[in-house]
Structures are given as structure tokens and as C-alpha cells.
């Protein structure tokens, strides 16, 4: 098996593309060789900043024989098009979260990866972090008994700027697909770990929301139920600075993760608080040897070099289950995006 660094190409030049470019530069398993943009000047500026040898359009990156893996960092509605195109070009794919804006599009992406025999993963960086690995191990080992209630919140104030892409319904803006998708993906992970299975689908979703003047969801909360009896309460916002934490209550104790989404980057903490009923709370520190995004880049690069097609940290089936839950959440609050069926 080759130990050579995986050669990455980035589609997009926005904030998350910049973060990943920095992470690739800090990684031991990846090397950034190309960047593409709809605006060639932006691509050139990005390439200059990160000393990327080649730049051009998205198509240029996918046509580049030097590129092994394409990181899709476009706006949400373009994920399906470019992830499918990347797989069709024989590139391995890391697609920014959420993998798509609707379940049917996610299915198309997964099928493209399967058909072209390439690696595909959805870019939830927290899924590659040792803090999440420890959380899953604690729950699977029965540290808090049977999982009963999951509380997951990810919220911040994005500001009132009307030009912010989060305020644009045509870009699938709003809080749910920006940060709410983290809370549902974590709920799926914890509920499945409680049952000792890899994937567990939610069975019902009830929700409420506050909408902005452009029609995007500014704040929304939902209750997810799972057939195993677990219940998850999830909330997200782009107009309120709520505490972004995870709490899991079981029959024999509780777990709190103060910084579950980007440990070490948001909240500057990586630790798990374990409270067994009748026993003093235990703080379990998690050693951080690299930034959460650098860990993600190395984990993806390792999967590619090992010949994997799906990431053990975020399997295809988990991405599909999460998208189905997000579809149900959207339906529960009556949120539609341009291009939705019958929209």
C-alpha cells in the first residue's frame, strides 16, 4: 500500500475551503495540488495564498490527472452536482456537510460513488476526532446504561447582514443545514451506539421554527424518536448564542460533552464529563495532538490509501439516515427550498 500523500483538489474558495486548505497543509497524509472556483481570479488568489500549483474552474480540477481526491466545498445546492461529477471523473470525494439538501440527492451521490468505485465521505470533522471515539466507546460499554434522552444544541449569532449566504433560500440557507445537521448526526450516532449497531434511523420527527424575512429558518428545534426507545431533543440557530453542548442521559448515569462539534476549536475544550448515579462526576480529558480539521484530513487520506470506499467515522448509510431525518425536520416546519419537488 502506497505511503505517498494523497493529492487533494478543492472545489470552492470560501471559508470552509480555506480551513481545509490550512488543514491539508498541516496534515501528514494530504497534499493540496489544485483548486477550482467559478471565478478564476478567486482561484488564482487562493492558489497563490496556499502555494497550490494548479488552479482554474471546477471542471479543470476534475480533469486534472494529478488530483486523487476532490473536496466539494461549494454552496449546499451544488453538492449533488459536483460530488457526482467528481465520482464520475474517478476522484475520491470528501463532500462538505450536509452531503446534500435532500435525501434523494444524497442517494444519487452515494450511488455515483458506488458505481465508480471511489471513496466517499461526508465532512463532519467531529466524527474523526478521538473525543467522539471515546464517547461512542463509553456508550457502547454501558457506562450510563440504556440511552434514554439525547440533548444536542449547535447555535450562534451570524449577524443581520442581508447579503450573508445563510439568509439566501436559493442557497439552502438557514440554521438547519448549517448547524442543525450536526445535532441530528450526533443523535443518530449516540442512539446507534446505545444499541450496539452502526446505523439507527429515526422513526418520527416533530419540530417548530422561527423564520426570517427571506424565508430561511433562523432558529428551529426538533424532537426525534428512535425505535429503541431513545428520544433526542435537538436545536439550532443562526441568531442566538446558545450553549453548544451534548448531553446524554441513560438509566445509570449521564454524559456531557462541553464542546462536541469542533473540539479544541470551539470552546477550546476536549473532554467528556461522566456522571454515574451515586458517584462523583468524572472528567475525562481528551488529548489533542492536531486541529480537528487536520485530524479529518489525515483520517480521510488514510482511508483512501487503505482502499476504503466508506469512512468508519461516517458511513454512507449514516449520511443517508441523517438526510432522511433532516427531510422530515424540514417537512415538520414547512421549510422548502427552490427546486424541491412541487415547490
MARZA-652431 format. One record per atom (N, C-alpha, C): residue in three letters; z, y, x. Coordinates in steps of 0.1 Angstrom, whole numbers, padded with zeros to 4 digits, always signed. Atoms other than C-alpha are relative to their C-alpha. Layout:
% residues N
AlaZYX...
***
This chain:
% residues 343
Unk+0000-0012+0008Unk+0000+0000+0000Unk+0000+0012+0009Unk+0001-0012-0009Unk-0010+0034+0015Unk+0012+0008-0001Unk-0012-0009+0000Unk+0018+0057+0025Unk-0005+0015+0001Unk+0006-0013-0001Unk-0006+0087+0026Unk+0005+0008-0012Unk-0004-0008+0012Unk+0005+0116+0004Unk-0011+0001-0010Unk+0009-0001+0011Unk-0011+0118-0030Unk-0006+0014+0000Unk+0007-0012+0000Unk-0037+0145-0032Unk-0001+0006-0014Unk-0002-0006+0013Unk-0029+0168-0062Unk-0010+0011-0002Unk+0007-0012+0004Unk-0051+0192-0081Unk+0007+0005-0012Unk-0007-0006+0011Unk-0037+0217-0106Unk-0010+0007-0009Unk+0008-0007+0010Unk-0054+0228-0138Unk+0009+0011-0006Unk-0009-0011+0005Unk-0038+0262-0145Unk+0006+0008+0011Unk-0006-0009-0011Unk-0023+0291-0126Unk+0012+0008-0006Unk-0011-0007+0006Unk+0006+0301-0149Unk+0014-0003+0007Unk-0014+0001-0005Unk+0044+0300-0144Unk+0003-0015+0004Unk-0004+0014-0003Unk+0048+0262-0146Unk-0009-0006+0011Unk+0009+0004-0011Unk+0017+0257-0123Unk+0006+0005+0013Unk-0006-0006-0012Unk+0034+0280-0098Unk+0012-0008+0005Unk-0012+0008-0004Unk+0066+0260-0099Unk-0004-0013+0006Unk+0004+0013-0005Unk+0048+0227-0094Unk-0007+0001+0014Unk+0006-0002-0013Unk+0028+0241-0065Unk+0011+0001+0011Unk-0012-0001-0010Unk+0061+0250-0048Unk+0006-0013+0002Unk-0006+0013-0001Unk+0074+0216-0056Unk-0008-0010+0008Unk+0009+0009-0008Unk+0044+0198-0042Unk+0001+0004+0015Unk-0002-0004-0014Unk+0048+0219-0010Unk+0013-0005+0006Unk-0013+0004-0005Unk+0084+0208-0007Unk+0002-0015-0001Unk-0001+0015+0002Unk+0077+0171-0015Unk-0003-0007+0012Unk+0004+0009-0011Unk+0073+0142+0008Unk-0012-0009-0004Unk+0010+0009+0004Unk+0048+0124-0013Unk-0013+0006-0005Unk+0012-0007+0006Unk+0023+0150-0026Unk-0006+0011+0010Unk+0007-0010-0008Unk-0002+0174-0011Unk-0010+0007-0010Unk+0008-0008+0009Unk-0019+0202-0031Unk-0014+0003+0007Unk+0013-0002-0006Unk-0057+0202-0024Unk-0010+0008-0008Unk+0009-0008+0008Unk-0073+0221-0053Unk+0007+0006-0012Unk-0006-0007+0012Unk-0065+0245-0081Unk-0012+0005-0008Unk+0010-0005+0009Unk-0086+0254-0111Unk+0006+0009-0011Unk-0004-0009+0010Unk-0085+0282-0136Unk-0012+0004-0009Unk+0011-0006+0008Unk-0106+0297-0165Unk-0005+0013+0007Unk+0003-0013-0007Unk-0105+0329-0143Unk-0001-0003+0015Unk+0002+0004-0014Unk-0120+0322-0109Unk+0008+0009+0010Unk-0008-0009-0009Unk-0102+0353-0094Unk+0015-0004+0000Unk-0013+0005+0000Unk-0069+0339-0105Unk+0002-0013+0008Unk+0000+0012-0008Unk-0078+0306-0090Unk+0000+0003+0015Unk+0000-0004-0014Unk-0086+0323-0057Unk+0013+0006+0005Unk-0013-0006-0004Unk-0054+0343-0057Unk+0011-0011+0002Unk-0009+0011-0001Unk-0034+0311-0064Unk-0002-0008+0012Unk+0003+0008-0012Unk-0052+0292-0037Unk+0004+0007+0013Unk-0004-0008-0012Unk-0045+0320-0012Unk+0015-0001+0002Unk-0015+0000+0000Unk-0008+0321-0021Unk+0005-0013+0006Unk-0006+0013-0003Unk-0003+0284-0016Unk-0009-0008+0011Unk+0008+0005-0010Unk-0029+0278+0011Unk-0007-0013-0005Unk+0007+0011+0006Unk-0049+0255-0012Unk-0014+0000+0005Unk+0013-0001-0006Unk-0082+0245+0005Unk-0012+0003-0010Unk+0012-0002+0010Unk-0104+0245-0027Unk+0005+0005-0013Unk-0003-0006+0013Unk-0104+0264-0059Unk-0013+0002-0008Unk+0012-0002+0009Unk-0127+0270-0089Unk+0004-0002-0014Unk-0002+0003+0014Unk-0129+0260-0125Unk+0008-0013-0002Unk-0006+0013+0003Unk-0111+0231-0142Unk-0010-0011+0003Unk+0010+0010-0003Unk-0143+0212-0140Unk-0002-0003+0015Unk+0001+0002-0014Unk-0145+0218-0103Unk+0010-0009+0006Unk-0011+0008-0004Unk-0111+0203-0098Unk-0003-0015-0003Unk+0002+0013+0004Unk-0120+0172-0118Unk-0012-0007+0007Unk+0012+0005-0007Unk-0154+0168-0100Unk+0003-0002+0015Unk-0003+0001-0014Unk-0136+0170-0066Unk+0005-0014+0004Unk-0004+0014-0004Unk-0135+0136-0049Unk+0013-0001+0008Unk-0013+0000-0007Unk-0105+0147-0028Unk+0012+0000-0009Unk-0011+0000+0010Unk-0084+0151-0059Unk+0003-0014-0005Unk-0004+0013+0005Unk-0065+0119-0068Unk+0007+0002-0013Unk-0009-0002+0011Unk-0041+0133-0094Unk-0002+0014-0006Unk+0002-0013+0007Unk-0047+0162-0119Unk+0013+0003-0008Unk-0011-0005+0007Unk-0017+0181-0131Unk-0005+0010-0010Unk+0006-0008+0011Unk-0026+0196-0165Unk+0011+0010-0004Unk-0010-0011+0002Unk-0007+0229-0167Unk-0006+0011-0009Unk+0006-0009+0009Unk-0028+0246-0194Unk+0010+0003-0012Unk-0008-0002+0012Unk-0015+0260-0227Unk+0000-0013-0009Unk-0001+0013+0008Unk-0004+0233-0252Unk-0012-0005-0007Unk+0011+0006+0007Unk-0035+0231-0273Unk-0011-0005+0008Unk+0011+0005-0009Unk-0057+0224-0243Unk+0004-0013+0008Unk-0004+0012-0007Unk-0036+0194-0231Unk-0009-0012-0003Unk+0008+0012+0004Unk-0056+0168-0250Unk-0014+0001+0007Unk+0014-0001-0006Unk-0090+0181-0238Unk+0000-0003+0015Unk+0001+0001-0015Unk-0082+0183-0201Unk+0007-0013+0005Unk-0006+0013-0004Unk-0059+0152-0199Unk-0010-0011-0002Unk+0011+0010+0003Unk-0087+0131-0215Unk-0011+0002+0010Unk+0011-0002-0010Unk-0113+0147-0192Unk+0004-0004+0014Unk-0005+0004-0014Unk-0091+0141-0161Unk+0000-0015+0001Unk+0000+0015-0001Unk-0087+0104-0170Unk-0014-0005+0000Unk+0014+0004+0000Unk-0124+0102-0177Unk-0007+0002+0013Unk+0006-0002-0014Unk-0131+0115-0142Unk+0007-0009+0010Unk-0007+0010-0009Unk-0109+0087-0128Unk+0012+0006+0007Unk-0012-0006-0006Unk-0080+0110-0119Unk+0013-0005-0007Unk-0013+0002+0006Unk-0044+0101-0124Unk+0005+0013-0006Unk-0003-0012+0008Unk-0027+0125-0148Unk+0015+0002-0001Unk-0013-0005+0004Unk+0006+0144-0150Unk-0003+0011-0009Unk+0003-0011+0010Unk+0004+0164-0182Unk+0013+0007-0004Unk-0012-0008+0004Unk+0029+0192-0189Unk+0004-0003-0014Unk-0006+0002+0013Unk+0052+0188-0218Unk-0003+0011-0009Unk+0002+0013+0006Unk+0047+0184-0246Unk-0014-0006+0003Unk+0013+0006-0004Unk+0019+0159-0239Unk-0011+0005-0008Unk+0010-0005+0009Unk+0000+0172-0269Unk+0007+0008-0011Unk-0007-0007+0011Unk+0007+0193-0300Unk+0001-0008-0013Unk-0002+0009+0011Unk+0004+0164-0324Unk-0002-0014+0005Unk+0000+0014-0004Unk+0008+0127-0323Unk-0014-0006+0002Unk+0014+0005-0001Unk-0029+0119-0329Unk-0006+0004+0013Unk+0005-0004-0013Unk-0038+0139-0298Unk+0006-0008+0011Unk-0007+0008-0011Unk-0012+0121-0277Unk-0005-0014+0000Unk+0006+0013+0000Unk-0026+0088-0288Unk-0014+0000+0007Unk+0014-0001-0006Unk-0061+0099-0277Unk+0002+0001+0016Unk-0002-0001-0015Unk-0047+0109-0242Unk+0005-0014+0006Unk-0004+0013-0005Unk-0029+0076-0238Unk-0011-0010+0000Unk+0012+0010+0000Unk-0060+0056-0248Unk-0010+0003+0011Unk+0009-0004-0011Unk-0080+0076-0223Unk+0005-0005+0013Unk-0006+0006-0013Unk-0056+0066-0195Unk-0001-0015+0000Unk+0001+0015+0000Unk-0056+0030-0206Unk-0015-0004+0002Unk+0014+0004-0001Unk-0094+0029-0209Unk-0005+0002+0014Unk+0005-0003-0013Unk-0100+0044-0175Unk+0010-0005+0011Unk-0009+0007-0010Unk-0071+0025-0158Unk+0006+0010+0010Unk-0006-0010-0009Unk-0053+0056-0144Unk+0015+0002-0004Unk-0014-0003+0003Unk-0017+0066-0142Unk+0001+0013-0009Unk-0002-0011+0009Unk-0004+0090-0169Unk+0015+0001-0003Unk-0014-0002+0003Unk+0030+0106-0174Unk+0001+0014-0006Unk-0004-0013+0006Unk+0044+0135-0195Unk+0010+0006+0009Unk-0008-0007-0010Unk+0061+0161-0173Unk+0013+0005-0005Unk-0014-0004+0002Unk+0097+0161-0184Unk+0007-0003+0013Unk-0005+0002-0013Unk+0111+0167-0150Unk+0014-0006+0000Unk-0014+0005+0000Unk+0147+0158-0160Unk+0000-0015+0000Unk+0001+0015+0001Unk+0135+0122-0166Unk+0000-0007+0014Unk+0000+0006-0014Unk+0131+0117-0128Unk+0012+0003+0008Unk-0012-0004-0007Unk+0165+0131-0119Unk+0011-0010+0000Unk-0011+0010-0001Unk+0194+0109-0107Unk+0011+0003-0010Unk-0009-0003+0010Unk+0216+0127-0132Unk-0003-0008-0013Unk+0004+0007+0012Unk+0196+0112-0161Unk+0001-0015+0002Unk-0001+0014-0003Unk+0195+0078-0144Unk+0015-0004-0002Unk-0014+0003+0001Unk+0233+0079-0142Unk+0005+0000-0015Unk-0003-0001+0015Unk+0236+0090-0179Unk-0004-0013-0007Unk+0006+0012+0006Unk+0214+0061-0190Unk+0009-0012+0004Unk-0008+0012-0005Unk+0234+0036-0169Unk+0014+0000-0007Unk-0013-0001+0006Unk+0267+0048-0183Unk-0001-0005-0015Unk+0001+0004+0014Unk+0255+0044-0219Unk-0004-0015-0001Unk+0004+0015+0001Unk+0238+0010-0213Unk+0012-0009+0004Unk-0011+0008-0004Unk+0270-0002-0196Unk+0012+0001-0010Unk-0011-0001+0010Unk+0291+0007-0227Unk+0011+0009+0003Unk-0011-0009-0004Unk+0311+0035-0211Unk+0007+0007-0012Unk-0006-0006+0011Unk+0316+0051-0245Unk-0002-0008-0013Unk+0001+0009+0011Unk+0310+0021-0267Unk-0014+0002-0008Unk+0011-0001+0008Unk+0285+0023-0296Unk-0004+0015-0002Unk+0004-0014+0001Unk+0265+0056-0296Unk-0001+0003-0015Unk-0001-0004+0014Unk+0272+0074-0329Unk-0007+0014-0003Unk+0006-0013+0002Unk+0262+0111-0326Unk-0004+0006+0013Unk+0006-0007-0012Unk+0240+0130-0301Unk-0002+0014-0004Unk+0002-0015+0001Unk+0241+0168-0298Unk-0008+0005+0011Unk+0008-0004-0011Unk+0213+0183-0278Unk-0006+0014-0004Unk+0004-0014+0002Unk+0205+0221-0275Unk-0007+0005+0012Unk+0007-0007-0010Unk+0180+0240-0255Unk-0006+0013-0006Unk+0003-0013+0007Unk+0177+0277-0263Unk+0001+0011+0010Unk-0001-0012-0009Unk+0171+0311-0246Unk-0006+0011-0008Unk+0006-0012+0006Unk+0160+0346-0255Unk-0012+0004+0008Unk+0012-0003-0007Unk+0124+0350-0245Unk-0004+0015+0000Unk+0003-0014+0001Unk+0124+0387-0254Unk-0010+0003-0011Unk+0008-0004+0012Unk+0105+0407-0280Unk-0015+0003+0002Unk+0013-0003-0003Unk+0072+0411-0262Unk-0010-0007-0009Unk+0010+0007+0009Unk+0044+0405-0288Unk-0011-0007+0007Unk+0010+0007-0007Unk+0020+0395-0261Unk+0004-0013+0007Unk-0004+0013-0005Unk+0041+0366-0250Unk-0007-0012-0007Unk+0007+0011+0006Unk+0022+0334-0255Unk+0008-0008-0009Unk-0008+0007+0009Unk+0052+0319-0272Unk+0000+0006-0014Unk+0002-0006+0013Unk+0045+0343-0301Unk-0013-0003-0006Unk+0014+0002+0005Unk+0009+0331-0305Unk-0001-0014-0007Unk+0002+0013+0006Unk+0004+0304-0331Unk-0012-0008+0004Unk+0012+0007-0005Unk-0031+0297-0318Unk+0002-0007+0014Unk-0004+0006-0012Unk-0014+0287-0285Unk+0012-0010-0002Unk-0011+0009+0004Unk+0011+0265-0304Unk+0013+0005+0005Unk-0013-0006-0005Unk+0039+0289-0295Unk+0011-0003-0009Unk-0012+0003+0007Unk+0074+0289-0308Unk+0010-0009+0008Unk-0011+0007-0007Unk+0106+0271-0298Unk-0001-0015+0001Unk+0000+0015+0000Unk+0099+0235-0308Unk-0007-0006+0011Unk+0008+0006-0010Unk+0071+0227-0285Unk+0003+0005+0014Unk-0004-0005-0013Unk+0085+0249-0257Unk+0013-0007+0005Unk-0013+0006-0005Unk+0121+0236-0255Unk+0006-0011-0010Unk-0005+0010+0010Unk+0128+0216-0287Unk-0004-0014+0004Unk+0005+0013-0004Unk+0107+0187-0273Unk+0009-0007+0010Unk-0009+0006-0009Unk+0133+0183-0246Unk+0012-0007-0008Unk-0012+0006+0008Unk+0161+0177-0272Unk-0004-0012-0007Unk+0004+0013+0007Unk+0141+0151-0291Unk-0002-0011+0010Unk+0003+0010-0010Unk+0130+0133-0260Unk+0013-0006+0006Unk-0013+0005-0004Unk+0166+0131-0248Unk+0007-0008-0011Unk-0006+0008+0011Unk+0178+0119-0282Unk-0006-0014-0001Unk+0007+0013+0000Unk+0152+0091-0281Unk+0006-0008+0012Unk-0005+0007-0012Unk+0164+0082-0245Unk+0014-0005-0002Unk-0014+0004+0002Unk+0201+0081-0254Unk+0001-0011-0011Unk-0001+0010+0011Unk+0196+0062-0287Unk-0005-0013+0005Unk+0006+0013-0005Unk+0174+0036-0270Unk+0010-0006+0011Unk-0009+0005-0010Unk+0199+0033-0241Unk+0012-0007-0007Unk-0012+0005+0007Unk+0227+0027-0266Unk-0003-0014-0006Unk+0004+0013+0006Unk+0207-0003-0280Unk-0005-0009+0011Unk+0004+0009-0011Unk+0197-0016-0245Unk-0015-0002-0001Unk+0014+0002+0001Unk+0160-0011-0253Unk-0007+0012+0007Unk+0007-0010-0007Unk+0133+0010-0236Unk-0005+0012-0010Unk+0005-0010+0009Unk+0120+0028-0267Unk+0006-0002-0014Unk-0005+0001+0013Unk+0135+0036-0301Unk-0005+0012-0008Unk+0006-0011+0008Unk+0117+0056-0328Unk+0010+0005-0010Unk-0008-0006+0010Unk+0135+0080-0351Unk-0005-0005-0014Unk+0004+0005+0013Unk+0134+0069-0388Unk-0001+0011-0010Unk+0001-0011+0009Unk+0139+0102-0405Unk+0004+0013+0007Unk-0002-0014-0006Unk+0139+0140-0397Unk+0002+0010-0012Unk-0003-0011+0010Unk+0155+0168-0418Unk+0002+0013+0009Unk+0000-0012-0009Unk+0152+0204-0405Unk+0000+0013-0008Unk+0001-0014+0005Unk+0154+0242-0411Unk-0004+0008+0012Unk+0005-0009-0010Unk+0139+0271-0392Unk+0000+0014-0004Unk+0002-0014+0002Unk+0137+0308-0388Unk-0013+0004+0007Unk+0014-0003-0005Unk+0101+0321-0383Unk-0001+0015+0004Unk+0003-0013-0004Unk+0088+0352-0366Unk-0011+0006-0007Unk+0011-0007+0008Unk+0063+0378-0379Unk-0014-0006+0003Unk+0013+0007-0003Unk+0034+0358-0362Unk-0001-0014-0006Unk-0001+0013+0006Unk+0045+0326-0379Unk+0005-0011+0009Unk-0005+0010-0009Unk+0059+0308-0349Unk+0015-0002-0004Unk-0014+0003+0002Unk+0093+0291-0351Unk+0008+0006+0011Unk-0008-0006-0010Unk+0118+0313-0333Unk+0013-0008+0003Unk-0011+0008-0001Unk+0148+0291-0340Unk-0001-0011-0010Unk+0000+0011+0009Unk+0150+0257-0355Unk+0009-0011+0004Unk-0009+0011-0002Unk+0174+0228-0359Unk-0004-0012-0008Unk+0004+0012+0007Unk+0169+0192-0370Unk+0011-0011+0002Unk-0008+0011-0001Unk+0188+0161-0377Unk-0009-0013+0000Unk+0008+0012-0002Unk+0173+0128-0365Unk+0009-0012-0003Unk-0007+0013+0002Unk+0184+0094-0377Unk-0008-0011+0006Unk+0006+0012-0007Unk+0177+0061-0359Unk+0005-0012-0008Unk-0003+0013+0007Unk+0177+0026-0374Unk+0012-0007+0005Unk-0012+0007-0006Unk+0205+0016-0351Unk+0013+0007-0005Unk-0012-0007+0006Unk+0229+0040-0370Unk+0003+0013+0008Unk-0003-0013-0007Unk+0229+0068-0344Unk-0007+0012-0007Unk+0005-0013+0005Unk+0224+0104-0355Unk-0001+0010+0011Unk+0001-0010-0010Unk+0211+0132-0334Unk-0001+0014-0007Unk+0001-0013+0005Unk+0216+0169-0341Unk-0006+0008+0012Unk+0008-0007-0011Unk+0190+0190-0321Unk-0002+0014-0004Unk+0002-0014+0003Unk+0185+0227-0319Unk-0008+0007+0012Unk+0007-0008-0010Unk+0162+0251-0300Unk-0003+0014-0005Unk+0003-0014+0004Unk+0154+0288-0299Unk-0006+0007+0012Unk+0005-0009-0010Unk+0134+0314-0281Unk+0005+0014-0003Unk-0006-0014+0003Unk+0155+0343-0295Unk+0015+0000+0001Unk-0014+0001-0001Unk+0191+0331-0289Unk+0005-0008+0012Unk-0005+0006-0012Unk+0210+0323-0257Unk+0012-0010-0004Unk-0010+0010+0004Unk+0228+0292-0269Unk+0004-0009+0013Unk-0004+0009-0011Unk+0247+0268-0245Unk-0010-0012-0001Unk+0010+0011-0001Unk+0220+0243-0234Unk+0007-0013+0006Unk-0008+0012-0005Unk+0241+0211-0232Unk-0004-0012-0008Unk+0002+0012+0007Unk+0240+0175-0242Unk+0014-0006-0002Unk-0013+0007+0003Unk+0270+0157-0259Unk-0004-0013-0007Unk+0003+0013+0006Unk+0270+0121-0268Unk+0014-0006-0004Unk-0013+0005+0004Unk+0299+0107-0289Unk-0002-0015-0004Unk+0001+0014+0003Unk+0305+0070-0291Unk+0013-0005-0006Unk-0012+0006+0006Unk+0330+0046-0306Unk+0012+0000+0009Unk-0011+0001-0010Unk+0351+0046-0274Unk+0001+0012+0009Unk-0001-0012-0009Unk+0346+0080-0259Unk-0012+0009-0002Unk+0011-0010+0001Unk+0322+0109-0253Unk-0005+0003+0014Unk+0006-0004-0012Unk+0299+0121-0226Unk-0006+0014-0002Unk+0006-0014+0000Unk+0290+0158-0219Unk-0008+0002+0013Unk+0008-0003-0012Unk+0262+0168-0196Unk-0003+0016-0001Unk+0001-0015+0001Unk+0265+0206-0190Unk-0014+0006+0003Unk+0013-0005-0003Unk+0230+0210-0175Unk-0010-0012-0001Unk+0008+0012+0001Unk+0208+0182-0189Unk-0015+0002+0003Unk+0015-0002+0000Unk+0173+0198-0188Unk-0006+0002+0013Unk+0004-0003-0014Unk+0169+0212-0153Unk+0012+0000+0009Unk-0013+0000-0008Unk+0200+0201-0134Unk-0002+0006+0014Unk+0000-0006-0013Unk+0207+0222-0104Unk-0009+0013+0000Unk+0009-0012+0002Unk+0181+0248-0116Unk+0005+0009-0011Unk-0007-0007+0011Unk+0196+0258-0149Unk+0014-0004-0001Unk-0014+0003+0001Unk+0233+0261-0149Unk+0006-0003+0014Unk-0004+0003-0014Unk+0235+0253-0111Unk+0010-0012+0000Unk-0009+0011+0000Unk+0253+0221-0120Unk-0008-0013-0002Unk+0005+0013+0002Unk+0246+0184-0118Unk+0012-0009-0001Unk-0012+0009+0001Unk+0275+0164-0132Unk+0000-0005-0014Unk-0002+0006+0013Unk+0285+0142-0161Unk+0015+0000-0003Unk-0014+0000+0004Unk+0318+0146-0179Unk+0002-0012-0010Unk-0003+0013+0008Unk+0331+0112-0192Unk+0014+0001-0005Unk-0013+0001+0006Unk+0359+0111-0217Unk+0002-0012-0008Unk-0004+0012+0007Unk+0372+0077-0227Unk+0012+0003-0008Unk-0012-0003+0009Unk+0396+0079-0257Unk+0013-0005+0006Unk-0013+0004-0006Unk+0431+0079-0244Unk+0001+0001+0015Unk+0001-0001-0015Unk+0421+0085-0208Unk-0004+0014+0004Unk+0004-0013-0005Unk+0418+0117-0188Unk-0015+0001+0002Unk+0015-0002-0002Unk+0383+0132-0186Unk-0003-0002+0015Unk+0005+0002-0014Unk+0364+0122-0155Unk-0013+0008+0002Unk+0012-0008-0004Unk+0339+0145-0138Unk-0007-0009+0010Unk+0008+0008-0009Unk+0311+0125-0122Unk-0010+0009+0006Unk+0009-0009-0006Unk+0293+0147-0097Unk-0013-0008+0004Unk+0013+0006-0004Unk+0256+0140-0090Unk-0005+0007+0012Unk+0005-0006-0013Unk+0243+0146-0055Unk-0014+0004-0002Unk+0013-0005+0002Unk+0213+0168-0055Unk-0006+0003+0014Unk+0006-0002-0013Unk+0190+0165-0024Unk-0013+0008+0000Unk+0012-0007+0001Unk+0160+0183-0038Unk+0000+0007-0013Unk+0002-0007+0013Unk+0149+0206-0066Unk-0005-0010-0010Unk+0003+0010+0010Unk+0144+0188-0099Unk-0016-0002-0001Unk+0015+0002+0000Unk+0106+0195-0098Unk-0005-0007+0012Unk+0004+0007-0012Unk+0103+0183-0063Unk+0003-0015-0001Unk-0003+0014+0003Unk+0120+0151-0073Unk-0011-0006-0010Unk+0010+0005+0009Unk+0095+0148-0102Unk-0013-0003+0008Unk+0013+0002-0008Unk+0065+0152-0078Unk+0001-0012+0008Unk-0001+0012-0008Unk+0078+0126-0055Unk+0000-0013-0008Unk+0000+0012+0008Unk+0085+0102-0083Unk-0014-0004-0005Unk+0014+0002+0005Unk+0050+0106-0097Unk-0009-0005+0011Unk+0008+0004-0011Unk+0034+0103-0063Unk+0003-0015+0004Unk-0004+0014-0003Unk+0054+0071-0057Unk-0006-0010-0010Unk+0006+0009+0010Unk+0042+0056-0090Unk-0015-0002+0003Unk+0014+0001-0003Unk+0006+0064-0080Unk-0003-0009+0012Unk+0002+0008-0012Unk+0009+0048-0046Unk+0004-0015-0002Unk-0004+0014+0003Unk+0026+0017-0061Unk-0010-0006-0010Unk+0009+0005+0009Unk-0003+0013-0085Unk+0004-0001-0015Unk-0005+0000+0013Unk+0017+0020-0116Unk-0009+0008-0009Unk+0008-0007+0010Unk+0000+0032-0148Unk+0009+0008-0009Unk-0010-0008+0009Unk+0031+0045-0167Unk+0012+0002+0008Unk-0013-0003-0007Unk+0063+0061-0154Unk+0011-0007-0006Unk-0012+0006+0005Unk+0095+0041-0158Unk+0009+0011-0006Unk-0008-0010+0005Unk+0111+0075-0164Unk-0005+0006-0013Unk+0005-0005+0013Unk+0088+0085-0193Unk-0012-0008-0003Unk+0011+0009+0003Unk+0067+0056-0206Unk-0009+0006-0011Unk+0010-0004+0010Unk+0036+0061-0227Unk+0006-0001-0014Unk-0005+0003+0013Unk+0054+0046-0257Unk+0011+0010-0004Unk-0010-0011+0002Unk+0083+0072-0253Unk-0007+0013-0004Unk+0007-0013+0003Unk+0058+0101-0253Unk-0005-0001-0014Unk+0005+0002+0014Unk+0042+0087-0285Unk+0011+0001-0010Unk-0011-0001+0009Unk+0075+0082-0302Unk+0006+0014-0001Unk-0004-0014+0001Unk+0086+0117-0293Unk-0009+0009-0007Unk+0010-0009+0008Unk+0054+0133-0306Unk+0001-0003-0015Unk-0001+0003+0014Unk+0058+0114-0339Unk+0012+0007-0006Unk-0012-0007+0005Unk+0093+0129-0342Unk-0002+0015-0001Unk+0004-0015+0001Unk+0080+0164-0334Unk-0009+0003-0012Unk+0008-0001+0011Unk+0053+0159-0360Unk+0009+0001-0013Unk-0009+0001+0012Unk+0080+0150-0386Unk+0009+0013-0001Unk-0008-0012+0000Unk+0101+0180-0375Unk-0008+0012-0005Unk+0010-0011+0005Unk+0071+0204-0380Unk-0002-0001-0015Unk+0003+0001+0014Unk+0064+0189-0413Unk+0012+0004-0009Unk-0013-0003+0007Unk+0101+0193-0424Unk+0002+0015-0002Unk-0001-0014+0002Unk+0099+0230-0418Unk-0012+0007-0004Unk+0012-0005+0005Unk+0064+0235-0429Unk-0008+0008+0010Unk+0007-0007-0011Unk+0051+0246-0395Unk-0014-0006+0003Unk+0014+0005-0002Unk+0013+0244-0390Unk-0006+0008+0012Unk+0008-0006-0011Unk-0009+0252-0360Unk-0015+0001-0004Unk+0015+0001+0002Unk-0046+0262-0362Unk-0006-0013+0006Unk+0006+0013-0004Unk-0066+0230-0360Unk+0007-0012-0006Unk-0006+0011+0006Unk-0041+0209-0378Unk-0009-0005-0012Unk+0008+0005+0011Unk-0057+0186-0404Unk+0004+0008-0013Unk-0002-0007+0013Unk-0062+0205-0437Unk+0007+0014+0002Unk-0006-0013-0003Unk-0049+0237-0420Unk-0009+0011-0006
***
